[in-house]
Amino acid sequence: MAYPIAPPVEPMLAKAAESLPEGDRWLFEPKWDGFRALVFRDGPEVYLQSRELKPLNRYFPELAEPLLASLPERCVVDGEIVIAGPAGLDFEALLLRIHPAASRVKLLSQESPAGIVLFDLLALGDRDLRASPLSERRALLEQRLAGAAPQVHLTPATRDRAVAQDWFARFEGAGLDGVVAKRLDSTYQPGVRAMVKVKHARTADCAVAGFRWHKNGPGTMVGSLLLGLYDEAGKLHHVGICSSFTTARRKELVEELSPLRENAMEGHPWRDWAEWADADAEPAQRMPGASSRWNRGKDLSWEPLRVERVCEVAYDHLQGDRFRHATHFLRWRPDRSPRECRYDQLEETPAFELSRIFGVRPQAPR
């Protein structure tokens, strides 16, 4: 195989910002919430490379055919592998693909096929385009992806900051992370944070129902708080964790939470989960003690707390009915009751925009 550029190649990265940059020399794109992937093609050969420089072909076998049908004979492109569902981008479905059994991957690829959104062109034919300006690379990518196969998509892009700001609000309900800004005169810089990303951030009041010990200090340091939100029926759901603490604060939390550990299991809403953990449970039913999909040996056991305290956390967005990433602790809220910590405090925009890109029907908001 003689790819135009030999893998591995580090993808260009982005640095966080609080707002979109001003000026007329920027190109704005939605920030896709999936698996970053560089695609190398040489004739009938297609190689998918992850952000960590590892091969991805075996996890997404359904992408080979549409990529061969859509890409130039010899090229290297940058993009994001995603799975689009009726409620938005389904990151949990992507996680399920990282599975050792080829038969399981094949079944999932048929039940929920992945697509790929492309946003940069690194090489075309024998020409290395990394030193060319983004404006040229984007124009060539648009030309070459005209009439692409259904699973291969060109990311929307605009030079209008007002449009990008509108995307920032409207695209969120489709499960997108935010907006990325790239200078039109910029070169492709592998491994360099040469782009700008503005991600969604919100706050929520959550009931604290348990904790995990820190891996380096069991019994002496708190690793993370287990967060819960109540649904309309009064059921407390495990929605994620908060682990943004200094070492000193982790030690303080041991004493601070100690009174809440007394008789905590009696009548605890997650009592059954202390004795039953299913690693293959559906994402919406995942429990605090479920094993990690990424590290089967990782200890995710937890300690229950009486559900009496509330904390305010910062989060980016929901994935289903859980926080997509670990949240950031802001403050305790002694003025709030745990029962006030309900899903209806969270504002999520319906995923109307997703249907325009992937042709899927958005679910009605709950």
GIFENGI-V266420 format. One record per pair of residues at least 6 apart in sequence whose ideal C-beta (glycine too) atoms are under 7 Angstrom apart, sorted by the first residue. I is the first residue (numbers start at 0). J is the second residue. If there is no record, write none. Layout:
# GIFENGI-V266420
{{I:J} {I:J}}
This chain:
# GIFENGI-V266420
{{0:41} {0:44} {1:41} {2:39} {2:41} {2:75} {3:73} {3:74} {3:75} {3:122} {3:124} {3:125} {3:127} {4:75} {4:121} {4:122} {4:127} {6:39} {6:46} {6:48} {7:48} {7:52} {8:37} {8:189} {9:52} {9:189} {9:190} {10:35} {10:37} {10:50} {10:77} {10:189} {11:187} {11:188} {11:189} {11:191} {11:193} {11:194} {12:190} {12:191} {12:192} {12:194} {13:179} {13:192} {13:194} {13:195} {13:196} {14:192} {14:195} {15:196} {15:198} {16:195} {16:196} {16:197} {18:197} {19:27} {19:160} {19:163} {19:164} {19:178} {19:180} {19:197} {20:180} {20:195} {21:160} {23:158} {24:182} {24:183} {24:184} {25:158} {25:180} {25:181} {25:182} {25:183} {26:133} {26:137} {26:156} {26:158} {26:181} {26:183} {27:156} {27:157} {27:160} {27:163} {27:178} {27:180} {28:118} {28:154} {28:155} {28:156} {28:179} {29:154} {29:155} {29:166} {29:170} {29:175} {29:178} {30:175} {30:176} {30:177} {30:178} {30:179} {30:196} {30:198} {31:79} {31:81} {31:116} {31:175} {32:88} {32:90} {32:174} {32:175} {32:176} {33:79} {33:80} {33:81} {33:88} {33:90} {33:93} {34:49} {34:55} {34:79} {34:80} {34:93} {35:49} {35:50} {35:79} {36:47} {36:48} {36:49} {36:55} {36:78} {36:79} {36:80} {36:115} {37:48} {37:75} {37:77} {38:45} {38:47} {38:66} {38:75} {38:76} {38:78} {39:46} {39:48} {39:75} {40:66} {40:70} {40:73} {40:74} {41:73} {42:72} {43:67} {45:63} {45:66} {45:67} {46:54} {46:56} {47:54} {47:55} {47:56} {47:59} {47:62} {48:54} {48:55} {49:55} {57:101} {57:104} {58:96} {58:97} {58:104} {59:80} {59:96} {59:108} {59:113} {60:104} {60:105} {60:108} {61:108} {61:112} {61:113} {62:113} {62:115} {62:150} {65:148} {65:149} {65:150} {65:151} {66:151} {68:148} {69:144} {69:147} {69:148} {69:151} {70:76} {71:123} {71:143} {73:124} {74:120} {74:122} {74:123} {75:121} {75:122} {76:117} {76:119} {76:120} {76:121} {77:118} {77:119} {77:121} {78:115} {78:116} {78:117} {78:118} {79:115} {79:116} {80:93} {80:113} {80:115} {81:88} {81:113} {81:114} {81:116} {82:88} {82:89} {82:92} {82:93} {82:111} {82:113} {83:114} {83:353} {83:357} {83:359} {84:92} {84:359} {85:359} {85:360} {85:361} {85:362} {86:350} {86:362} {87:172} {87:173} {87:174} {87:350} {87:353} {88:173} {88:174} {88:175} {90:318} {90:323} {91:282} {91:318} {91:319} {92:111} {94:292} {95:107} {96:104} {96:107} {98:104} {112:150} {114:150} {114:152} {114:357} {115:150} {115:151} {116:152} {116:154} {117:140} {117:144} {117:151} {117:152} {117:153} {117:154} {118:154} {119:136} {119:140} {119:187} {120:128} {120:136} {120:139} {120:140} {121:128} {121:129} {121:187} {122:128} {123:139} {128:136} {129:186} {129:187} {130:186} {131:186} {132:183} {132:184} {132:185} {132:186} {133:181} {133:182} {133:183} {133:185} {134:183} {134:184} {137:156} {140:153} {141:153} {144:153} {147:153} {152:356} {157:163} {163:178} {166:178} {167:177} {167:178} {167:197} {168:348} {169:348} {169:352} {170:352} {171:199} {171:316} {171:348} {172:347} {172:348} {172:349} {172:350} {172:351} {173:350} {173:352} {173:353} {174:350} {176:198} {176:199} {176:315} {177:196} {177:197} {177:198} {177:199} {178:197} {179:194} {179:195} {179:196} {180:194} {180:195} {181:194} {185:193} {198:315} {199:315} {199:316} {200:313} {200:315} {201:314} {202:311} {202:312} {202:313} {202:329} {203:312} {203:314} {203:344} {203:345} {204:309} {204:311} {204:332} {204:335} {204:339} {204:340} {204:344} {205:226} {205:227} {205:228} {205:238} {205:309} {205:310} {205:312} {205:340} {206:227} {206:235} {206:306} {206:309} {206:337} {206:340} {207:224} {207:226} {207:304} {207:308} {207:309} {207:310} {208:225} {208:227} {208:235} {208:268} {208:269} {208:303} {208:304} {208:306} {209:225} {209:287} {209:301} {209:302} {209:303} {209:304} {210:221} {210:223} {210:224} {210:225} {210:256} {210:301} {210:302} {210:304} {211:222} {211:223} {211:299} {211:301} {212:218} {212:220} {212:221} {212:222} {213:220} {213:221} {213:222} {213:249} {214:222} {216:249} {219:250} {219:253} {220:246} {220:249} {220:250} {220:253} {221:249} {221:252} {221:253} {221:256} {222:242} {223:240} {223:241} {223:242} {224:240} {224:241} {224:310} {225:237} {225:240} {225:287} {225:301} {226:238} {226:239} {226:240} {226:241} {226:312} {226:326} {227:235} {227:236} {227:237} {227:238} {227:340} {228:236} {228:238} {228:340} {228:341} {228:342} {229:235} {229:338} {229:340} {229:341} {230:236} {230:342} {235:268} {235:306} {236:320} {237:269} {237:285} {237:286} {237:287} {238:320} {238:321} {238:322} {239:321} {239:322} {239:325} {239:326} {240:325} {241:310} {241:312} {241:325} {241:326} {241:328} {242:325} {243:327} {243:328} {244:252} {244:328} {256:304} {259:304} {259:305} {259:307} {259:308} {260:302} {260:304} {263:303} {263:304} {263:305} {264:270} {264:273} {264:303} {267:303} {268:306} {269:287} {269:303} {272:286} {272:287} {272:288} {273:288} {273:303} {276:286} {276:288} {276:289} {276:290} {277:289} {278:289} {278:290} {280:286} {280:289} {282:319} {282:321} {283:319} {283:320} {287:301} {288:299} {288:300} {288:301} {289:299} {290:299} {291:297} {291:299} {306:337} {307:337} {308:331} {309:332} {309:335} {309:337} {309:340} {310:328} {310:330} {310:331} {310:332} {311:329} {311:330} {311:332} {312:326} {312:327} {312:328} {312:329} {313:326} {313:327} {313:329} {314:322} {314:326} {315:323} {315:324} {316:323} {316:347} {317:323} {317:345} {317:347} {349:361} {349:364} {350:361} {351:361} {353:359} {353:361} {354:360} {354:361}}
